[in-house]
Amino acid sequence: MNKSVLVLAIAAAFAPMLAQAEAGDWVVRARAVNVSPNEDSKLGRTVNANVANVMTPSAELAVSDKVIPELDISYYITKNVAAELILALGTRHNVSIHGDALTTVGNQDLGSVNLLPPTLTLQWHFNPDQMIDPYVGAGINYTNMLDRNLRVGSGTLAGSKIKIDSDSWGYALQAGVDVNLKDGWLINADVKYVTIDTDVKLKNPLAGGAWTKIDSLDINPWVVGIGIGKKF
């Protein structure tokens, strides 16, 4: 069979079955995502300024990666414009001290925190009526800090409580692609950059147990995922 005829035959076979997005459509996607913090910590400098000279200025808080399930719901306002609500489950991250050259406190694990980060984005879909539909988006994020208590395990401040002090509002940037299949099904790949910042405080034994700020922590994760979806 001539190649051009074969291509036309394949296109004709798939075109009627592809789910073409229209205004008023809903899409539900389920993804597996890796949440990779791009943290910025000033732990050593802030501790030494507000508590005592117990760390080297290079000491930082490190936040671990986590793979979690994610559910999102999109509504097409127009053929090309969709609003997406991203409902990730709580994501638990280990928190530790890295880069401290002294043994007064030293590098150590502090425990874990649980973050719940619902995000709303507005997307522009470039080819909603084609098999390959790339999109970009931007929006807002609210991160609820759950189970936010940590503890120093060893050193001069051993046993001292540490808490993530506040929830966070930030922005989110997004890019991805939908591969439209038969009967409204699609495969999705997606990447987001989310800004999350909070204060970290220590129940300071050197100040009568008063809560003292020890860091302004920016977590700012990259969220990379792949999954499936269905148009309705």
Secondary structure, 3 states (H helix, E strand, C coil): CCHHHHHHHHHHHHHHHECCCCCCCEEEEEEEEEEEECCECCHHHHHHHHCCCCCCCCCEEEECCEEEEEEEEEEECCCCEEEEEEEECCEEEEEEEECCCCCCCCCEEEEEEEEECCEEEEEEECCCCCCEEEEEEEEEEEEEEECCEEECCCCCCCCCEEEECCCEEEEEEEEEEEEECECCEEEEEEEEEECCEEEEEEEEHHHCCEEEEEEEEECCEEEEEEEEEEEC
